Amino acid sequence: MKFKQCGVFLLTLVVLAPAMTVPASAKVKLIPKSMRGTWVTKPQYNSKPHIKKNMWLPSMKLVVYKKTAKWQMKGYLPADAGYDHKVHTIKAFQYRKDLVTLRGDSLFTKWNFLSRQGKKLDFGQQRGSDIFMTRAK
């Protein structure tokens, strides 16, 4: 009798064990420590002389946390560009091969990307534009 009960228990365990386990996700949603911190850019201009009329991208501040990043435009903002001084949050969606994919309240498109290029952080957008940022002091 005990042998039958032990056999039934083992058979039940073998059949139900795969259904009870949770598969591991291949997408890691944490941003690496080398990318975390505060990153800034200088304003970018269309032509010289560097006056406010020629500015096409104001200075920007990006603070990268463990699972999110917050970006904000700083300083003078051109009226026709549609920028604001609000702090926008984007969340890490996946991390694969030194490229973090972010989505949420992004800059120009629905998707943003973070990657390290030497000492600079590459803050890229979906349609191919990149903003290279340096670490804040």
A tleap script that builds the chain and sets N, CA, C and O, in Angstrom:
source leaprc.protein.ff14SB
mol = sequence {
  NMET LYS PHE LYS GLN CYS GLY VAL PHE LEU
  LEU THR LEU VAL VAL LEU ALA PRO ALA MET
  THR VAL PRO ALA SER ALA LYS VAL LYS LEU
  ILE PRO LYS SER MET ARG GLY THR TRP VAL
  THR LYS PRO GLN TYR ASN SER LYS PRO HIE
  ILE LYS LYS ASN MET TRP LEU PRO SER MET
  LYS LEU VAL VAL TYR LYS LYS THR ALA LYS
  TRP GLN MET LYS GLY TYR LEU PRO ALA ASP
  ALA GLY TYR ASP HIE LYS VAL HIE THR ILE
  LYS ALA PHE GLN TYR ARG LYS ASP LEU VAL
  THR LEU ARG GLY ASP SER LEU PHE THR LYS
  TRP ASN PHE LEU SER ARG GLN GLY LYS LYS
  LEU ASP PHE GLY GLN GLN ARG GLY SER ASP
  ILE PHE MET THR ARG ALA CLYS
}
set mol.1.N position { 0.816 -1.193 0.000 }
set mol.1.CA position { 0.000 0.000 0.000 }
set mol.1.C position { 0.865 1.264 0.000 }
set mol.1.O position { 0.581 2.215 -0.727 }
set mol.2.N position { 1.885 1.267 0.793 }
set mol.2.CA position { 2.741 2.435 0.863 }
set mol.2.C position { 3.453 2.637 -0.463 }
set mol.2.O position { 3.665 3.777 -0.874 }
set mol.3.N position { 3.818 1.592 -1.123 }
set mol.3.CA position { 4.524 1.698 -2.400 }
set mol.3.C position { 3.622 2.350 -3.460 }
set mol.3.O position { 4.088 3.177 -4.245 }
set mol.4.N position { 2.333 1.980 -3.484 }
set mol.4.CA position { 1.385 2.578 -4.431 }
set mol.4.C position { 1.203 4.070 -4.151 }
set mol.4.O position { 1.195 4.877 -5.080 }
set mol.5.N position { 1.059 4.438 -2.889 }
set mol.5.CA position { 0.890 5.845 -2.523 }
set mol.5.C position { 2.117 6.672 -2.915 }
set mol.5.O position { 1.985 7.791 -3.410 }
set mol.6.N position { 3.274 6.130 -2.697 }
set mol.6.CA position { 4.511 6.834 -3.056 }
set mol.6.C position { 4.606 6.989 -4.572 }
set mol.6.O position { 5.031 8.037 -5.057 }
set mol.7.N position { 4.221 5.974 -5.317 }
set mol.7.CA position { 4.244 6.034 -6.781 }
set mol.7.C position { 3.257 7.059 -7.327 }
set mol.7.O position { 3.583 7.818 -8.241 }
set mol.8.N position { 2.040 7.080 -6.761 }
set mol.8.CA position { 1.036 8.048 -7.183 }
set mol.8.C position { 1.502 9.474 -6.860 }
set mol.8.O position { 1.310 10.382 -7.669 }
set mol.9.N position { 2.107 9.675 -5.696 }
set mol.9.CA position { 2.614 10.997 -5.317 }
set mol.9.C position { 3.713 11.460 -6.276 }
set mol.9.O position { 3.708 12.611 -6.713 }
set mol.10.N position { 4.643 10.582 -6.602 }
set mol.10.CA position { 5.721 10.940 -7.529 }
set mol.10.C position { 5.187 11.222 -8.938 }
set mol.10.O position { 5.646 12.153 -9.599 }
set mol.11.N position { 4.238 10.439 -9.388 }
set mol.11.CA position { 3.637 10.654 -10.705 }
set mol.11.C position { 2.899 11.995 -10.742 }
set mol.11.O position { 3.003 12.733 -11.722 }
set mol.12.N position { 2.161 12.310 -9.685 }
set mol.12.CA position { 1.470 13.598 -9.602 }
set mol.12.C position { 2.464 14.752 -9.574 }
set mol.12.O position { 2.247 15.775 -10.223 }
set mol.13.N position { 3.536 14.594 -8.838 }
set mol.13.CA position { 4.562 15.623 -8.753 }
set mol.13.C position { 5.227 15.854 -10.103 }
set mol.13.O position { 5.479 17.000 -10.476 }
set mol.14.N position { 5.510 14.802 -10.830 }
set mol.14.CA position { 6.146 14.916 -12.147 }
set mol.14.C position { 5.205 15.587 -13.145 }
set mol.14.O position { 5.661 16.362 -13.987 }
set mol.15.N position { 3.936 15.316 -13.073 }
set mol.15.CA position { 2.972 15.879 -14.017 }
set mol.15.C position { 2.667 17.345 -13.696 }
set mol.15.O position { 2.588 18.161 -14.615 }
set mol.16.N position { 2.496 17.695 -12.439 }
set mol.16.CA position { 2.082 19.044 -12.060 }
set mol.16.C position { 3.229 20.016 -11.806 }
set mol.16.O position { 2.995 21.224 -11.806 }
set mol.17.N position { 4.432 19.558 -11.593 }
set mol.17.CA position { 5.558 20.451 -11.281 }
set mol.17.C position { 5.851 21.454 -12.397 }
set mol.17.O position { 6.050 22.631 -12.096 }
set mol.18.N position { 5.888 21.052 -13.662 }
set mol.18.CA position { 6.146 22.059 -14.705 }
set mol.18.C position { 5.055 23.122 -14.802 }
set mol.18.O position { 5.334 24.256 -15.192 }
set mol.19.N position { 3.819 22.774 -14.454 }
set mol.19.CA position { 2.730 23.744 -14.524 }
set mol.19.C position { 2.800 24.750 -13.375 }
set mol.19.O position { 2.282 25.859 -13.508 }
set mol.20.N position { 3.418 24.397 -12.264 }
set mol.20.CA position { 3.481 25.277 -11.104 }
set mol.20.C position { 4.687 26.214 -11.127 }
set mol.20.O position { 4.698 27.205 -10.397 }
set mol.21.N position { 5.673 25.937 -11.920 }
set mol.21.CA position { 6.864 26.790 -11.940 }
set mol.21.C position { 6.648 27.984 -12.847 }
set mol.21.O position { 5.873 27.925 -13.802 }
set mol.22.N position { 7.343 29.070 -12.537 }
set mol.22.CA position { 7.265 30.302 -13.325 }
set mol.22.C position { 8.518 30.380 -14.193 }
set mol.22.O position { 9.629 30.327 -13.666 }
set mol.23.N position { 8.363 30.506 -15.517 }
set mol.23.CA position { 9.553 30.570 -16.358 }
set mol.23.C position { 10.316 31.881 -16.138 }
set mol.23.O position { 9.722 32.929 -15.881 }
set mol.24.N position { 11.626 31.797 -16.243 }
set mol.24.CA position { 12.460 32.991 -16.081 }
set mol.24.C position { 12.349 33.859 -17.328 }
set mol.24.O position { 12.327 33.353 -18.450 }
set mol.25.N position { 12.280 35.166 -17.120 }
set mol.25.CA position { 12.162 36.093 -18.235 }
set mol.25.C position { 13.539 36.412 -18.791 }
set mol.25.O position { 14.481 36.630 -18.030 }
set mol.26.N position { 13.664 36.440 -20.112 }
set mol.26.CA position { 14.934 36.764 -20.749 }
set mol.26.C position { 15.164 38.262 -20.782 }
set mol.26.O position { 16.295 38.707 -20.976 }
set mol.27.N position { 14.121 39.043 -20.596 }
set mol.27.CA position { 14.236 40.498 -20.623 }
set mol.27.C position { 14.478 41.008 -19.207 }
set mol.27.O position { 13.605 40.899 -18.345 }
set mol.28.N position { 15.641 41.554 -18.973 }
set mol.28.CA position { 15.963 42.132 -17.678 }
set mol.28.C position { 15.560 43.604 -17.718 }
set mol.28.O position { 15.917 44.311 -18.660 }
set mol.29.N position { 14.830 44.071 -16.724 }
set mol.29.CA position { 14.297 45.418 -16.749 }
set mol.29.C position { 15.052 46.371 -15.826 }
set mol.29.O position { 14.496 47.391 -15.417 }
set mol.30.N position { 16.291 46.066 -15.491 }
set mol.30.CA position { 17.091 46.941 -14.661 }
set mol.30.C position { 18.125 47.659 -15.523 }
set mol.30.O position { 18.687 47.078 -16.451 }
set mol.31.N position { 18.365 48.914 -15.210 }
set mol.31.CA position { 19.364 49.692 -15.928 }
set mol.31.C position { 20.705 49.471 -15.244 }
set mol.31.O position { 20.778 49.560 -14.018 }
set mol.32.N position { 21.776 49.184 -15.995 }
set mol.32.CA position { 23.079 48.910 -15.382 }
set mol.32.C position { 23.603 50.095 -14.566 }
set mol.32.O position { 23.258 51.246 -14.832 }
set mol.33.N position { 24.433 49.798 -13.576 }
set mol.33.CA position { 24.972 50.835 -12.696 }
set mol.33.C position { 25.829 51.839 -13.455 }
set mol.33.O position { 25.904 53.002 -13.060 }
set mol.34.N position { 26.468 51.419 -14.523 }
set mol.34.CA position { 27.326 52.332 -15.279 }
set mol.34.C position { 26.522 53.433 -15.976 }
set mol.34.O position { 27.079 54.474 -16.324 }
set mol.35.N position { 25.232 53.218 -16.180 }
set mol.35.CA position { 24.378 54.214 -16.829 }
set mol.35.C position { 23.612 55.076 -15.832 }
set mol.35.O position { 23.040 56.095 -16.217 }
set mol.36.N position { 23.591 54.691 -14.571 }
set mol.36.CA position { 22.821 55.426 -13.578 }
set mol.36.C position { 23.521 56.715 -13.194 }
set mol.36.O position { 24.740 56.837 -13.308 }
set mol.37.N position { 22.733 57.672 -12.739 }
set mol.37.CA position { 23.281 58.942 -12.299 }
set mol.37.C position { 22.645 60.096 -13.043 }
set mol.37.O position { 21.624 59.930 -13.711 }
set mol.38.N position { 23.253 61.275 -12.925 }
set mol.38.CA position { 22.739 62.474 -13.559 }
set mol.38.C position { 23.580 62.803 -14.777 }
set mol.38.O position { 24.806 62.870 -14.690 }
set mol.39.N position { 22.925 63.009 -15.915 }
set mol.39.CA position { 23.576 63.304 -17.194 }
set mol.39.C position { 23.007 64.618 -17.736 }
set mol.39.O position { 21.821 64.900 -17.570 }
set mol.40.N position { 23.851 65.413 -18.379 }
set mol.40.CA position { 23.425 66.714 -18.896 }
set mol.40.C position { 23.971 66.928 -20.305 }
set mol.40.O position { 24.943 66.295 -20.717 }
set mol.41.N position { 23.316 67.844 -21.039 }
set mol.41.CA position { 23.812 68.285 -22.343 }
set mol.41.C position { 23.806 69.801 -22.382 }
set mol.41.O position { 23.124 70.461 -21.598 }
set mol.42.N position { 24.578 70.333 -23.307 }
set mol.42.CA position { 24.569 71.767 -23.564 }
set mol.42.C position { 23.513 72.056 -24.622 }
set mol.42.O position { 23.130 71.152 -25.364 }
set mol.43.N position { 23.034 73.291 -24.708 }
set mol.43.CA position { 22.068 73.614 -25.767 }
set mol.43.C position { 22.716 73.500 -27.144 }
set mol.43.O position { 23.917 73.720 -27.296 }
set mol.44.N position { 21.908 73.156 -28.139 }
set mol.44.CA position { 22.420 73.000 -29.501 }
set mol.44.C position { 21.770 74.049 -30.392 }
set mol.44.O position { 20.575 74.324 -30.285 }
set mol.45.N position { 22.586 74.634 -31.283 }
set mol.45.CA position { 22.160 75.758 -32.104 }
set mol.45.C position { 22.202 75.394 -33.580 }
set mol.45.O position { 22.945 74.501 -33.986 }
set mol.46.N position { 21.387 76.101 -34.393 }
set mol.46.CA position { 21.385 75.898 -35.843 }
set mol.46.C position { 22.599 76.534 -36.500 }
set mol.46.O position { 23.218 75.922 -37.371 }
set mol.47.N position { 22.947 77.744 -36.103 }
set mol.47.CA position { 24.049 78.450 -36.741 }
set mol.47.C position { 24.652 79.444 -35.769 }
set mol.47.O position { 24.095 79.686 -34.698 }
set mol.48.N position { 25.775 80.016 -36.130 }
set mol.48.CA position { 26.413 81.058 -35.325 }
set mol.48.C position { 25.871 82.390 -35.743 }
set mol.48.O position { 25.463 82.486 -36.901 }
set mol.49.N position { 25.814 83.417 -34.962 }
set mol.49.CA position { 26.184 83.460 -33.555 }
set mol.49.C position { 25.167 82.707 -32.699 }
set mol.49.O position { 24.003 82.568 -33.075 }
set mol.50.N position { 25.620 82.228 -31.554 }
set mol.50.CA position { 24.744 81.455 -30.677 }
set mol.50.C position { 23.823 82.377 -29.902 }
set mol.50.O position { 24.143 82.818 -28.798 }
set mol.51.N position { 22.676 82.660 -30.494 }
set mol.51.CA position { 21.654 83.447 -29.821 }
set mol.51.C position { 20.427 82.572 -29.639 }
set mol.51.O position { 20.320 81.505 -30.243 }
set mol.52.N position { 19.514 83.021 -28.817 }
set mol.52.CA position { 18.347 82.203 -28.493 }
set mol.52.C position { 17.492 81.888 -29.707 }
set mol.52.O position { 16.818 80.858 -29.741 }
set mol.53.N position { 17.512 82.764 -30.707 }
set mol.53.CA position { 16.710 82.514 -31.915 }
set mol.53.C position { 17.205 81.290 -32.677 }
set mol.53.O position { 16.410 80.597 -33.312 }
set mol.54.N position { 18.505 81.016 -32.624 }
set mol.54.CA position { 19.100 79.920 -33.387 }
set mol.54.C position { 19.108 78.593 -32.634 }
set mol.54.O position { 19.610 77.601 -33.164 }
set mol.55.N position { 18.574 78.543 -31.429 }
set mol.55.CA position { 18.590 77.320 -30.631 }
set mol.55.C position { 17.530 76.344 -31.146 }
set mol.55.O position { 16.368 76.714 -31.315 }
set mol.56.N position { 17.930 75.115 -31.389 }
set mol.56.CA position { 16.949 74.104 -31.787 }
set mol.56.C position { 16.747 73.058 -30.708 }
set mol.56.O position { 15.728 72.368 -30.726 }
set mol.57.N position { 17.686 72.906 -29.753 }
set mol.57.CA position { 17.507 71.985 -28.639 }
set mol.57.C position { 18.114 72.609 -27.399 }
set mol.57.O position { 19.326 72.823 -27.361 }
set mol.58.N position { 17.317 72.911 -26.380 }
set mol.58.CA position { 17.861 73.513 -25.158 }
set mol.58.C position { 18.670 72.501 -24.357 }
set mol.58.O position { 18.722 71.319 -24.701 }
set mol.59.N position { 19.294 72.973 -23.296 }
set mol.59.CA position { 20.045 72.052 -22.452 }
set mol.59.C position { 19.071 71.074 -21.802 }
set mol.59.O position { 17.902 71.388 -21.581 }
set mol.60.N position { 19.573 69.901 -21.507 }
set mol.60.CA position { 18.705 68.835 -21.021 }
set mol.60.C position { 19.369 68.140 -19.846 }
set mol.60.O position { 20.591 67.995 -19.803 }
set mol.61.N position { 18.558 67.716 -18.899 }
set mol.61.CA position { 19.032 66.981 -17.737 }
set mol.61.C position { 18.327 65.629 -17.714 }
set mol.61.O position { 17.105 65.560 -17.843 }
set mol.62.N position { 19.092 64.563 -17.551 }
set mol.62.CA position { 18.554 63.202 -17.497 }
set mol.62.C position { 19.078 62.540 -16.234 }
set mol.62.O position { 20.288 62.436 -16.038 }
set mol.63.N position { 18.164 62.089 -15.373 }
set mol.63.CA position { 18.545 61.373 -14.157 }
set mol.63.C position { 18.097 59.930 -14.330 }
set mol.63.O position { 16.909 59.651 -14.495 }
set mol.64.N position { 19.064 59.014 -14.291 }
set mol.64.CA position { 18.784 57.598 -14.524 }
set mol.64.C position { 18.799 56.865 -13.187 }
set mol.64.O position { 19.772 56.947 -12.436 }
set mol.65.N position { 17.723 56.151 -12.897 }
set mol.65.CA position { 17.587 55.358 -11.686 }
set mol.65.C position { 17.652 53.885 -12.040 }
set mol.65.O position { 18.011 53.526 -13.162 }
set mol.66.N position { 17.300 53.021 -11.075 }
set mol.66.CA position { 17.390 51.569 -11.265 }
set mol.66.C position { 16.445 51.055 -12.350 }
set mol.66.O position { 16.839 50.233 -13.176 }
set mol.67.N position { 15.194 51.539 -12.351 }
set mol.67.CA position { 14.202 51.058 -13.314 }
set mol.67.C position { 13.595 52.165 -14.162 }
set mol.67.O position { 12.866 51.875 -15.110 }
set mol.68.N position { 13.874 53.419 -13.850 }
set mol.68.CA position { 13.290 54.535 -14.577 }
set mol.68.C position { 14.354 55.578 -14.903 }
set mol.68.O position { 15.472 55.545 -14.390 }
set mol.69.N position { 13.967 56.494 -15.765 }
set mol.69.CA position { 14.796 57.663 -16.069 }
set mol.69.C position { 13.866 58.865 -16.129 }
set mol.69.O position { 12.743 58.766 -16.622 }
set mol.70.N position { 14.338 59.998 -15.625 }
set mol.70.CA position { 13.546 61.228 -15.648 }
set mol.70.C position { 14.329 62.274 -16.422 }
set mol.70.O position { 15.505 62.513 -16.149 }
set mol.71.N position { 13.662 62.899 -17.397 }
set mol.71.CA position { 14.336 63.929 -18.188 }
set mol.71.C position { 13.579 65.239 -18.089 }
set mol.71.O position { 12.367 65.274 -17.877 }
set mol.72.N position { 14.350 66.334 -18.252 }
set mol.72.CA position { 13.773 67.667 -18.136 }
set mol.72.C position { 14.599 68.628 -18.979 }
set mol.72.O position { 15.829 68.566 -18.981 }
set mol.73.N position { 13.914 69.517 -19.695 }
set mol.73.CA position { 14.585 70.578 -20.432 }
set mol.73.C position { 14.895 71.710 -19.459 }
set mol.73.O position { 14.065 72.051 -18.616 }
set mol.74.N position { 16.077 72.288 -19.571 }
set mol.74.CA position { 16.523 73.332 -18.655 }
set mol.74.C position { 16.808 74.609 -19.431 }
set mol.74.O position { 17.137 74.571 -20.617 }
set mol.75.N position { 16.677 75.737 -18.746 }
set mol.75.CA position { 17.060 77.016 -19.325 }
set mol.75.C position { 16.027 77.556 -20.289 }
set mol.75.O position { 14.833 77.291 -20.151 }
set mol.76.N position { 16.500 78.326 -21.282 }
set mol.76.CA position { 15.628 78.966 -22.263 }
set mol.76.C position { 15.027 77.924 -23.186 }
set mol.76.O position { 15.726 77.036 -23.673 }
set mol.77.N position { 13.752 78.035 -23.420 }
set mol.77.CA position { 13.058 77.114 -24.318 }
set mol.77.C position { 12.441 77.910 -25.456 }
set mol.77.O position { 11.666 78.830 -25.198 }
set mol.78.N position { 12.757 77.588 -26.704 }
set mol.78.CA position { 12.134 78.294 -27.823 }
set mol.78.C position { 10.617 78.112 -27.800 }
set mol.78.O position { 10.126 77.015 -27.533 }
set mol.79.N position { 9.878 79.179 -28.077 }
set mol.79.CA position { 8.415 79.145 -27.979 }
set mol.79.C position { 7.798 78.216 -29.012 }
set mol.79.O position { 6.809 77.547 -28.713 }
set mol.80.N position { 8.352 78.153 -30.224 }
set mol.80.CA position { 7.743 77.354 -31.284 }
set mol.80.C position { 8.161 75.885 -31.243 }
set mol.80.O position { 7.656 75.093 -32.039 }
set mol.81.N position { 9.062 75.496 -30.346 }
set mol.81.CA position { 9.552 74.115 -30.319 }
set mol.81.C position { 8.615 73.164 -29.587 }
set mol.81.O position { 8.627 71.963 -29.856 }
set mol.82.N position { 7.815 73.672 -28.681 }
set mol.82.CA position { 6.875 72.818 -27.965 }
set mol.82.C position { 7.472 72.121 -26.752 }
set mol.82.O position { 6.893 71.151 -26.263 }
set mol.83.N position { 8.615 72.588 -26.252 }
set mol.83.CA position { 9.198 72.003 -25.053 }
set mol.83.C position { 8.568 72.622 -23.820 }
set mol.83.O position { 7.951 73.684 -23.895 }
set mol.84.N position { 8.725 71.951 -22.677 }
set mol.84.CA position { 8.272 72.510 -21.416 }
set mol.84.C position { 9.304 72.202 -20.335 }
set mol.84.O position { 10.263 71.469 -20.580 }
set mol.85.N position { 9.112 72.752 -19.155 }
set mol.85.CA position { 10.042 72.535 -18.048 }
set mol.85.C position { 9.621 71.373 -17.154 }
set mol.85.O position { 10.221 71.176 -16.098 }
set mol.86.N position { 8.627 70.611 -17.537 }
set mol.86.CA position { 8.146 69.514 -16.711 }
set mol.86.C position { 9.179 68.390 -16.636 }
set mol.86.O position { 10.006 68.225 -17.533 }
set mol.87.N position { 9.114 67.630 -15.559 }
set mol.87.CA position { 9.946 66.435 -15.402 }
set mol.87.C position { 9.156 65.254 -15.948 }
set mol.87.O position { 8.072 64.948 -15.450 }
set mol.88.N position { 9.687 64.593 -16.961 }
set mol.88.CA position { 9.004 63.468 -17.608 }
set mol.88.C position { 9.675 62.158 -17.209 }
set mol.88.O position { 10.900 62.094 -17.107 }
set mol.89.N position { 8.884 61.118 -16.982 }
set mol.89.CA position { 9.399 59.819 -16.556 }
set mol.89.C position { 9.242 58.798 -17.664 }
set mol.89.O position { 8.180 58.682 -18.276 }
set mol.90.N position { 10.314 58.057 -17.913 }
set mol.90.CA position { 10.274 56.934 -18.849 }
set mol.90.C position { 10.771 55.700 -18.110 }
set mol.90.O position { 11.695 55.789 -17.302 }
set mol.91.N position { 10.165 54.554 -18.382 }
set mol.91.CA position { 10.472 53.323 -17.659 }
set mol.91.C position { 11.250 52.363 -18.539 }
set mol.91.O position { 11.061 52.318 -19.754 }
set mol.92.N position { 12.123 51.601 -17.911 }
set mol.92.CA position { 12.911 50.594 -18.620 }
set mol.92.C position { 11.988 49.461 -19.060 }
set mol.92.O position { 11.225 48.916 -18.261 }
set mol.93.N position { 12.072 49.121 -20.326 }
set mol.93.CA position { 11.244 48.053 -20.877 }
set mol.93.C position { 12.052 46.768 -20.998 }
set mol.93.O position { 11.576 45.693 -20.635 }
set mol.94.N position { 13.279 46.884 -21.511 }
set mol.94.CA position { 14.151 45.721 -21.591 }
set mol.94.C position { 15.606 46.160 -21.700 }
set mol.94.O position { 15.899 47.297 -22.070 }
set mol.95.N position { 16.513 45.242 -21.371 }
set mol.95.CA position { 17.947 45.494 -21.460 }
set mol.95.C position { 18.585 44.301 -22.143 }
set mol.95.O position { 18.536 43.182 -21.631 }
set mol.96.N position { 19.181 44.541 -23.295 }
set mol.96.CA position { 19.869 43.494 -24.032 }
set mol.96.C position { 21.118 44.051 -24.685 }
set mol.96.O position { 21.064 45.061 -25.387 }
set mol.97.N position { 22.234 43.397 -24.454 }
set mol.97.CA position { 23.499 43.725 -25.119 }
set mol.97.C position { 23.837 45.208 -25.059 }
set mol.97.O position { 24.006 45.851 -26.096 }
set mol.98.N position { 23.936 45.750 -23.859 }
set mol.98.CA position { 24.335 47.144 -23.625 }
set mol.98.C position { 23.380 48.175 -24.207 }
set mol.98.O position { 23.794 49.306 -24.462 }
set mol.99.N position { 22.128 47.828 -24.423 }
set mol.99.CA position { 21.136 48.764 -24.932 }
set mol.99.C position { 19.867 48.641 -24.085 }
set mol.99.O position { 19.236 47.585 -24.039 }
set mol.100.N position { 19.509 49.733 -23.421 }
set mol.100.CA position { 18.299 49.762 -22.597 }
set mol.100.C position { 17.192 50.411 -23.412 }
set mol.100.O position { 17.359 51.520 -23.919 }
set mol.101.N position { 16.073 49.730 -23.539 }
set mol.101.CA position { 14.913 50.275 -24.230 }
set mol.101.C position { 13.973 50.865 -23.189 }
set mol.101.O position { 13.623 50.212 -22.206 }
set mol.102.N position { 13.566 52.119 -23.422 }
set mol.102.CA position { 12.691 52.830 -22.496 }
set mol.102.C position { 11.410 53.218 -23.207 }
set mol.102.O position { 11.418 53.490 -24.408 }
set mol.103.N position { 10.313 53.246 -22.472 }
set mol.103.CA position { 9.066 53.740 -23.052 }
set mol.103.C position { 8.285 54.485 -21.985 }
set mol.103.O position { 8.439 54.249 -20.787 }
set mol.104.N position { 7.453 55.379 -22.454 }
set mol.104.CA position { 6.680 56.212 -21.541 }
set mol.104.C position { 6.577 57.607 -22.115 }
set mol.104.O position { 6.338 57.772 -23.312 }
set mol.105.N position { 6.755 58.613 -21.278 }
set mol.105.CA position { 6.637 60.014 -21.678 }
set mol.105.C position { 7.967 60.450 -22.296 }
set mol.105.O position { 8.753 61.153 -21.659 }
set mol.106.N position { 8.211 60.034 -23.527 }
set mol.106.CA position { 9.517 60.227 -24.142 }
set mol.106.C position { 9.613 61.551 -24.892 }
set mol.106.O position { 8.635 62.289 -25.007 }
set mol.107.N position { 10.801 61.834 -25.394 }
set mol.107.CA position { 11.115 63.140 -25.950 }
set mol.107.C position { 10.433 63.386 -27.290 }
set mol.107.O position { 9.607 64.293 -27.394 }
set mol.108.N position { 10.754 62.607 -28.315 }
set mol.108.CA position { 10.193 62.839 -29.645 }
set mol.108.C position { 9.285 61.704 -30.116 }
set mol.108.O position { 8.368 61.937 -30.903 }
set mol.109.N position { 9.526 60.491 -29.651 }
set mol.109.CA position { 8.778 59.318 -30.116 }
set mol.109.C position { 8.297 58.499 -28.928 }
set mol.109.O position { 8.428 58.932 -27.783 }
set mol.110.N position { 7.746 57.329 -29.188 }
set mol.110.CA position { 7.256 56.466 -28.125 }
set mol.110.C position { 8.375 55.671 -27.458 }
set mol.110.O position { 8.227 55.251 -26.310 }
set mol.111.N position { 9.487 55.458 -28.152 }
set mol.111.CA position { 10.575 54.627 -27.651 }
set mol.111.C position { 11.848 55.450 -27.538 }
set mol.111.O position { 12.136 56.282 -28.399 }
set mol.112.N position { 12.604 55.216 -26.478 }
set mol.112.CA position { 13.919 55.803 -26.301 }
set mol.112.C position { 14.910 54.691 -25.973 }
set mol.112.O position { 14.524 53.618 -25.510 }
set mol.113.N position { 16.182 54.960 -26.216 }
set mol.113.CA position { 17.224 53.978 -25.979 }
set mol.113.C position { 18.373 54.623 -25.222 }
set mol.113.O position { 18.686 55.793 -25.440 }
set mol.114.N position { 18.998 53.869 -24.338 }
set mol.114.CA position { 20.181 54.313 -23.617 }
set mol.114.C position { 21.306 53.332 -23.871 }
set mol.114.O position { 21.103 52.120 -23.799 }
set mol.115.N position { 22.496 53.845 -24.168 }
set mol.115.CA position { 23.679 53.000 -24.287 }
set mol.115.C position { 24.903 53.828 -23.926 }
set mol.115.O position { 24.892 55.054 -24.036 }
set mol.116.N position { 25.953 53.148 -23.497 }
set mol.116.CA position { 27.182 53.840 -23.149 }
set mol.116.C position { 28.114 53.841 -24.349 }
set mol.116.O position { 28.311 52.813 -24.996 }
set mol.117.N position { 28.686 55.003 -24.639 }
set mol.117.CA position { 29.677 55.161 -25.695 }
set mol.117.C position { 30.919 55.770 -25.046 }
set mol.117.O position { 31.082 56.990 -25.072 }
set mol.118.N position { 31.779 54.970 -24.476 }
set mol.118.CA position { 32.928 55.485 -23.739 }
set mol.118.C position { 32.469 56.151 -22.461 }
set mol.118.O position { 31.808 55.517 -21.638 }
set mol.119.N position { 32.810 57.437 -22.274 }
set mol.119.CA position { 32.402 58.178 -21.086 }
set mol.119.C position { 31.076 58.884 -21.281 }
set mol.119.O position { 30.585 59.522 -20.350 }
set mol.120.N position { 30.485 58.793 -22.452 }
set mol.120.CA position { 29.228 59.483 -22.740 }
set mol.120.C position { 28.068 58.500 -22.743 }
set mol.120.O position { 28.236 57.301 -22.966 }
set mol.121.N position { 26.896 59.043 -22.491 }
set mol.121.CA position { 25.662 58.260 -22.544 }
set mol.121.C position { 24.915 58.662 -23.803 }
set mol.121.O position { 24.676 59.847 -24.036 }
set mol.122.N position { 24.552 57.694 -24.605 }
set mol.122.CA position { 23.818 57.943 -25.840 }
set mol.122.C position { 22.335 57.800 -25.550 }
set mol.122.O position { 21.857 56.705 -25.254 }
set mol.123.N position { 21.610 58.903 -25.633 }
set mol.123.CA position { 20.161 58.932 -25.417 }
set mol.123.C position { 19.515 59.023 -26.785 }
set mol.123.O position { 19.384 60.115 -27.339 }
set mol.124.N position { 19.105 57.877 -27.341 }
set mol.124.CA position { 18.606 57.823 -28.710 }
set mol.124.C position { 17.102 57.713 -28.774 }
set mol.124.O position { 16.445 57.275 -27.830 }
set mol.125.N position { 16.569 58.126 -29.926 }
set mol.125.CA position { 15.138 58.037 -30.166 }
set mol.125.C position { 14.852 57.024 -31.253 }
set mol.125.O position { 15.761 56.553 -31.936 }
set mol.126.N position { 13.586 56.696 -31.405 }
set mol.126.CA position { 13.134 55.647 -32.313 }
set mol.126.C position { 13.499 55.913 -33.765 }
set mol.126.O position { 13.853 54.980 -34.486 }
set mol.127.N position { 13.423 57.145 -34.207 }
set mol.127.CA position { 13.642 57.436 -35.620 }
set mol.127.C position { 15.091 57.773 -35.952 }
set mol.127.O position { 15.368 58.286 -37.036 }
set mol.128.N position { 16.016 57.495 -35.044 }
set mol.128.CA position { 17.424 57.593 -35.373 }
set mol.128.C position { 18.178 58.799 -34.854 }
set mol.128.O position { 19.381 58.892 -35.101 }
set mol.129.N position { 17.555 59.719 -34.158 }
set mol.129.CA position { 18.310 60.853 -33.637 }
set mol.129.C position { 18.936 60.462 -32.295 }
set mol.129.O position { 18.363 59.680 -31.536 }
set mol.130.N position { 20.111 61.013 -32.018 }
set mol.130.CA position { 20.846 60.712 -30.799 }
set mol.130.C position { 21.243 62.004 -30.103 }
set mol.130.O position { 21.553 63.007 -30.746 }
set mol.131.N position { 21.229 61.960 -28.784 }
set mol.131.CA position { 21.734 63.052 -27.962 }
set mol.131.C position { 22.813 62.440 -27.082 }
set mol.131.O position { 22.542 61.537 -26.291 }
set mol.132.N position { 24.052 62.942 -27.224 }
set mol.132.CA position { 25.152 62.428 -26.427 }
set mol.132.C position { 25.282 63.275 -25.175 }
set mol.132.O position { 25.419 64.495 -25.259 }
set mol.133.N position { 25.239 62.633 -24.014 }
set mol.133.CA position { 25.208 63.332 -22.735 }
set mol.133.C position { 26.468 63.022 -21.934 }
set mol.133.O position { 27.040 61.938 -22.043 }
set mol.134.N position { 26.889 63.994 -21.130 }
set mol.134.CA position { 28.028 63.805 -20.233 }
set mol.134.C position { 27.527 63.783 -18.799 }
set mol.134.O position { 26.451 64.294 -18.490 }
set mol.135.N position { 28.327 63.182 -17.931 }
set mol.135.CA position { 27.925 63.080 -16.532 }
set mol.135.C position { 27.983 64.451 -15.866 }
set mol.135.O position { 28.924 65.216 -16.080 }
set mol.136.N position { 26.977 64.752 -15.063 }
set mol.136.CA position { 26.931 66.035 -14.345 }
set mol.136.C position { 27.957 66.050 -13.232 }
set mol.136.O position { 28.258 65.014 -12.640 }
set mol.137.N position { 28.491 67.218 -12.952 }
set mol.137.CA position { 29.504 67.330 -11.898 }
set mol.137.C position { 28.888 67.789 -10.599 }
set mol.137.O position { 29.591 67.940 -9.601 }
savepdb mol mol.pdb
quit
